[in-house]
Amino acid sequence: MAALGSHSPSLVASILGWRVTWLAARVVLTSAYVYGGFVKLFDFNAAIAEQEHFGLHPGWLWASMAIVVELGGAALVISGRFVWLGAGAIGVLTTIATFVADDFWHARGAGQLMITNTFLEHLGLIAGFVLVAIMSERAVSDMPASKGVV
């Protein structure tokens, strides 16, 4: 095992260096948003009802924005183009949704633990999108001009 503070073991470094690992990480990070975007798109009335349930009016506008951000933002992150924009849009959407839907400070009893956990998980997702944007920016700035998208 590598000592604390040292570089990753060669096998781990090799796996982390694979282009498919980087792509797979972006696909998995965005998977819930791709799924959610398509569910909302194919059942728009339910998407409207969901937004209105959380007090977001007009529901059709919020549902439309969620679909565009979830599908468009995920497409940008997965494609490796304008990752900062896709990750930022999804991060903002997730921040809004987290504070609207996961208001653990109003919950009481056993439900408060579940809602708090969901709130913290969403904060972790937001951090993941920040990290993807940082890593994409570094990958592009370290890449020779002729290499293209990472």
N, C-alpha and C positions, 0 to 999 in steps of 0.2 A: 504494500500500500504506500502511496506517495505521502511524503511528509507534508504537514500543514504548511501552506504558503508556497509549495512547489508547483510546478506545472502538472497537468493531468498525466496519468500513465499513458504510454504510447498508444495502447489499444483504444482508450477513451478519446484521446486527441484525434486519432485516425477517424473514428466514427463521427465525432463532432465536426470534422473537416469535410465529410462527404456532402456534396451538393444536395443529395436526396434527403439527408437529415435536416438540413435547413428548410427545404421545401415542405417536408412532412411536418415539421414543427409549426410552420405557418398555416398549413392546412388544418391541423388539429386545433390550434389556437382559435381559428375562425369557424370551426365546424358548427358550434351552437348558433352562431349568427347566420350562417348559410341555411341551416335547418329552419331556424326561426323566421328568416326572411321569406323562405318558400312557403312555410305554413301560413304566414300572414297573407302572402300574395294569393294563395289558392283558397283561403277562407277569409276574405277581406271583412265580411260582416263580423266575424269573431274577433278579428284584429281591432276593429272599431270598438266593439264592446269591451275588449281588454283595456284599451286606452281610457275609455270613459269610466270603467270600473275604478281606475286609479286617479280619477278626477282630471284627466287631460282632455280638454275640449278645444276645438271640435275634434272628436275621435278620428274622423276620416283623415284629417291633416296629420295628426300625430302618428297614425298607423302608416300613412304614406311615407312620412319621413323615416320611420323605423325601417320600412322595407328598403328604401333607397340606401340608407346607411348600412344596414346589415348586409345586403347583397353587394352593393357597390364598394363598400369599405373592405369587405372580405375579398372581393375580386382584386382590388389594388394590393392588399397585403399578400395574397397568394401569388399574384403575378410578379411581384418584386418591383413594380413601378409605382411611384408616388406612395410608397409605403407609409411615409410620415402622414400623408393625408388620410389614407384608409384607416390606419391605426389611430390617428387622432380623432377621426369622426366616430369610430366605434368606441373609443375611450370616453368621449363626451356623452354619447348616447347611453353607455353603461353607467356613467356617473349620474346622469339624470334619473335613469330607471332605478338605480340603487337607492337613491335618496327618496324617490317617490314610493317604490314598492317594498323596500326593506327597512321601513322605519321602526327598527327594533326598540327605539326609545319610547314608543307608544305602546308596545306590546307588554303583556303581563303573563306570568305563569310559564308553562312549558313551551309555549309557542315563541316566547322571547328568545330562548336559546337557539331554536331553529332559524329564526329570522336574523339573529345576530351572526350566526354562522354563514348564512347566505350573503349577508352584507359584506362580511370579511372576504368571502370567496370572490365576490365581485370586485372588491378592491384589488385582490390578487390578479384578476383578469386585466384590470386597468393597468397594473404594473407590468404585466406581460406584454401588453401592447406598447407601452413606453419602451420596454427593452427591445422589442422587435424593431421599432423605429430607430433606436440607437444603433443596433447591430446592422440594420440595413444601411444607415448613413455611413457607418464605418466601412462596411464591405464595399460600397460604391466609391468612397473616397480612397480606399486602398487599391482599387482595381485599375489596371491600365485602361486607357480610353478605348482601346479596340476590343475589350473583352465583352462588353454588353451588360445585360441584367444578371443579377445574382439570384 
